[in-house]
Amino acid sequence: MEEDYRNSENELQEQPQEESKNDNRFSRGMFAGAAVTLGLMMLISGLTFFIVMIKNPQLQSYQNTQPAEQVISEGNSLNIARIENKLLTIQDIVNKYFLYEQDPQALENGIYKGYMNGLGDKYAAYYSRDEYKKLNSSLSGKFYGIGAVVQENTDTGTLTVTSVIADSPAEKAGVQADDIIYKVDGTSVEGIDFDTVIYDMIRGEKDTEVTITFIRDGKEIDITITRDEVKSQTVYAELMDGDIGYIEISQFEEVTCDEFKKAIDDFEDRNVKGIVIDLRDNPGGLLRAAVDMIDYVLPDGEKEHDGLIVYTANRDGVGERYFTGDGHQVDIPVAVLVNGNSASASEVFTGAMIDYKRATIVGTRTFGKGIVQNVINLADGSAIKLTTEHYYTPDGVDLHGEGLTPDVEIELNEECRKYADENDNQYAAAVKELVK
């Protein structure tokens, strides 16, 4: 799944990253089993960072390292001297015996990536300077790629296309929702992390080609796609039969809030009878965007602590609280569509609508991702991402691992191939609720 991001400087929230094949081989090979201890180089290189607390990491025995019975950690902190000694020993071995030429930058990046991998946080990541630039360009809503929204099953590692951006290279080439990514340019993506597949393998320079092998209906299908600039239209709005306004939100990016407000304003001007907000297959995005969109729908609180939208709490119970206060509210009846792929920022939006009884929720139980990742800039232009907080709905619901249950639970008709079409029984159920 893509995650909620919060940037320590500009309060960006999510996403949502790349890694070379050399990085993978390094971090999964030489440093397998020792990834937790390899953060030393971050200190050696003068980066602004901190020591992550661990308990009893297991290290292999090498010649010229300190005896295995020596204390590996001091209290709960990493034994930096021991790690430095071991790294120097490993480097000496590599220099003497390694068959191939070394890439020092790839090795250094691999150390940092291995360290973050060792945290046991499946959302944690290290971004080199170039990777961090690509991440930021992605969150801004413009990048070079194929134009498909991809979601990862964090338990199995399966990468599935959840939607295809209109008029994108992917749509023109015939990529469809529910296609499973199997190979990229002949290389299996099995065992390769999400960020590497998306940012390093699928995205690339304008007018270059990428051949992706998808699994569709149990069969392999190769599709060659020419990369181009993708300006993600995260909001699709249409006036439907019965004077119902339909707003589909694919994910929450920097551009999403303005697109959403524009659609709401248009429907208010048209005096629609109801609005259906479709968050199905929306994996999340920027928390700030979701908060601002909720604020646009809900009325401002009358008292100091009224209008709570969402609040976060770190391991010490300290966090932030977000309130309404933009002076705008929507008085038109609202229904929200969700499913098992609605996660993170989508659940923030849905949770607020539930707690304020502002919308009828229709569909199936949501994904259940109630944690926030913090993107922290380092001094050299790189960055790390790690889970720092839980978030809670206004009523204090911690939905992590549980999800949110709709007011009207209904499975999607198997004949439905496009949302809000004649076979979309979930949309029909939402309209029925609005008519009530």
GIMOUR-V741860 format. One record per backbone hydrogen bond with DSSP energy under -0.5 kcal/mol. CO is the residue of the C=O (numbers start at 1). NH is the residue of the N-H. Records with the same first field share a line. If there is no record, write none. Layout:
BEGIN
CO: NH + NH
END
This chain:
BEGIN
3: 15
4: 14 + 373
5: 287
6: 375
7: 11
12: 7
13: 5 + 287
17: 199
20: 24
21: 25
22: 26
23: 27
24: 28
25: 29
26: 31
29: 32
31: 34 + 35
34: 37
35: 38
37: 40
39: 42 + 43
40: 43 + 44
41: 45
42: 47
43: 46
47: 49
50: 52
57: 59
62: 65
67: 70
72: 79
73: 75
74: 76 + 77
76: 54
77: 74
78: 80
79: 83
80: 84
81: 85
82: 86
83: 87
84: 88
85: 89
86: 90
87: 91
88: 92
89: 93
90: 94
91: 95
92: 96
93: 97
94: 98
102: 104
103: 107
104: 108
105: 109
106: 110
107: 111
108: 112
109: 113
110: 114
111: 115
112: 116
113: 117
114: 118
116: 119 + 121
117: 120
120: 122
121: 124
125: 385
127: 383
128: 132
129: 133
130: 134
131: 135
132: 136
133: 137
134: 138
135: 139
136: 140
137: 142
138: 141
139: 254
141: 232
143: 145 + 230
144: 204
145: 228
146: 170
147: 165
148: 150
149: 162 + 163
151: 160
152: 154
153: 157
158: 153 + 160
159: 181
160: 151 + 162
161: 178
163: 149
165: 168
168: 172
169: 173
170: 174 + 175
171: 174
176: 179
179: 161
180: 182 + 215
181: 159
182: 189
183: 213
184: 187
186: 188
187: 184
189: 192
193: 197
194: 198
195: 199 + 200
196: 200 + 201
197: 202
198: 203
205: 208
208: 227
210: 212 + 225
211: 185
212: 214 + 223
213: 182 + 183
214: 216 + 221
215: 180
216: 219
219: 216
221: 214
223: 212 + 225
225: 210 + 227
227: 207
228: 145
229: 231
230: 143 + 232
232: 234
234: 250
236: 248
238: 240 + 246
240: 243 + 244
243: 245 + 273 + 274
244: 240
245: 276
246: 238
247: 249 + 278
248: 236 + 250
250: 283
251: 253
252: 286
253: 256 + 257
255: 259
256: 260
257: 261
258: 262
259: 263
260: 264
261: 265
262: 266
263: 267
264: 268
265: 269
266: 270
267: 272
268: 271
274: 245
275: 277 + 335
276: 247 + 278
277: 279 + 337
278: 249
279: 282
281: 283
282: 343
284: 252
285: 5
286: 290
287: 291
288: 292
289: 293
290: 294
291: 295
292: 296
293: 297
294: 297 + 298
297: 330
303: 306
307: 324
309: 394
310: 322
311: 392
313: 390
314: 317
318: 314
320: 312
322: 309 + 310
329: 331
333: 275
334: 360
335: 277
336: 362
337: 279
338: 364
339: 342
341: 343
342: 367
343: 346
344: 347 + 348
345: 349
346: 350
347: 351
348: 352
349: 353
350: 354
351: 355
352: 356
353: 358 + 359
354: 357
358: 334
359: 361
360: 336
361: 407 + 408
362: 338
363: 410
368: 370 + 401
370: 391
372: 388 + 389
373: 6 + 375
374: 376 + 386
375: 8 + 377
376: 384
378: 381
382: 378
383: 127
384: 376
385: 125
386: 374
389: 372
390: 313
392: 311
393: 396
397: 393 + 399
399: 402 + 403
404: 366
407: 409
408: 363 + 410
413: 416
418: 421
421: 424
423: 425
424: 428
425: 429
426: 430
427: 431
428: 432
429: 433
430: 434
431: 435
432: 436
END
